[in-house]
Amino acid sequence: MSTTSPIMPAAKPLIPLPAGTTMRGLLWQAALAAAVIFLGWSIYNNMLTNMAARGLQFGYGFLNRSAGFPIGEGLLNYTPSDTYARALTQGFLNTLRVAVVGIVLATILGVLLGLARLSANPLLRSLTGGYIEIIRNTPLVLQLVFWHSIILQLPSVRQALNPLPGFFLSQRGVKMPALLAEPALYSCLLALLTAAILWVGLARRERARQIETGERKSTLIPGFALLIGLPVLAGFVFGAPTVEFPELTGFNFEGGLSLSPEFFALLIGLVVYTSAFIAEIVRSGIQSVHKGQWEAARALGLAPGRIMRLVILPQALRVIIPPMTSQFLNLTKNSSLAVVIGYPDLVSVANTSINQTGQAVEVISLFMAIYLAISLVTSLLMNMYNRAVALKER
């Protein structure tokens, strides 16, 4: 009579592994992590050795020292006796200013060009297509130098061009009327923000009403009435904001808002270049919507403008927003080419700081972190907008 020994169950590991993970996989991951840590330590140790050989010490204490160099323009009151930290902040604000204004203007121009690219008029369609192809296939640096040289060829201050009342174009840039920072201006801006919030709330209510009943009233006229009426009402109550116009006194203008030739050239170059790419994104997004949507909307008797706004664009945004986010990020990073035409952006100020202090690693790490933060914030805002306009299936 034979006896068989019972089959013993396999021993379970003391630490449960995630599903699909083997001990060999864990060992490979641990080895890779150790290699990365060793590589990072080697780079850091080599950096400290090289800095010590040059009499430098790693750290950010230099930010509290006096910078000693001027910055031509900026939003802060900066003097050469200020610290490197303030100088880099000035450069950061200059970069942020051109990026924000450039994104807004490039979006507006790009959408208009994208719609013109789909126009039924063959002349307009051909001209727009030629413009887009030329701009997209020309280096941005070359375009910046071109625009800067054009601005420097403008008349002198005394013979400045005056295309609009209060606007002057000369070799020293652009002069335009400016609103003085005072309580009346702040009250009007608060009224404008309140009107925008009310318009958004009104549009949301009408959208919910359309989902429930199938009927929707236009919010265009009430919205514009709010945007115009509330600031005007605030002006009557708290006083109208003061507008300061530039005036020619001697060899220069006084008063008003000034845009330097470098800032103006950089802004034009970035807007023109980025708008060409945005135009193609808008065109492809609109063409991605099936033509049956157009036919169905026309069968319902909708006007072309309402078809585009209510039917086509809400569906096209799913295709438009992700690549447009990339173009916004590209515009921000392309602003670093401002050093070519002398605009004091973050990279330009950082280069001067490196030349004077020798703290290259610290300065480069700072502006890399700043560009990363700008890109992450831009992506976050665009992702929030993408979720807000996404079509939700019922």
CORGIRA-V645442 format. One line per field, one symbol per residue. ss: DSSP state (A for helix, B for strand, O for the rest). psi: psi as a letter, one per 20 degrees, with the letter a starting at -180 (. if undefined). A space follows every 50 residues. Layout:
# CORGIRA-V645442
ss: ???
psi: ???
This chain:
# CORGIRA-V645442
ss: OOOOOOOOOOOOOOOOOOOOOOAAAAAAAAAAAAAAAAAAAAAAAAAAAA AAAOOOOOOOAAAAOBOOOOOOOOOOOOOOOOBAAAAAAAAAAAAAAAAA AAAAAAAAAAAAAAAAAOOOOAAAAAAAAAAAAAAAOOOAAAAAAAAAAA AAOOOOOOOOBOOOOOOBBBOOBBBBOBBOOOAAAAAAAAAAAAAAAAAA AAAAAAAAAAAAAOOOOOOAAAAAAAAAAAAAAAAAAAOOOOBBOOBBBO OBBBOOBBBOAAAAAAAAAAAAAAAAAAAAAAAAAAAOOOAAAAAAAAAO OOOAAAAAAAAAAAAAAAAAAAAAAAAAAAAAAAAAAAAAOOOOOAAAAA AAAAAAAOOAAAAAAAAAAAAAAAAAAAAAAAAAAAAAAOOOOO
psi: oqqppqppqqpqqhopqqpjprhgggggggggghgggggghgggghghgh ghhjkqpprjhihiqpgjqqphrriqnpqhirrhghghgghghgghghgg ghgghhgghggghhhhhjqiohgggggggggghgghjpqhghgghghghg hijrrrghkqqmhqpipppaijbpprqqpporhhghhhhhhgggggghgg hghhghghhhhgijqpqpjgghghhghggghgghhhgiqqqpppqqpooc jrqqrappoqhgggggggggggghhhhhghggghggiipqihgggghhhi jqqgghgghhggghhhhhhggghhghhghhgghiiijhhhjjpmaghghg gggghhhjmgggghhghghghgggggggggghhghghhiqppq.
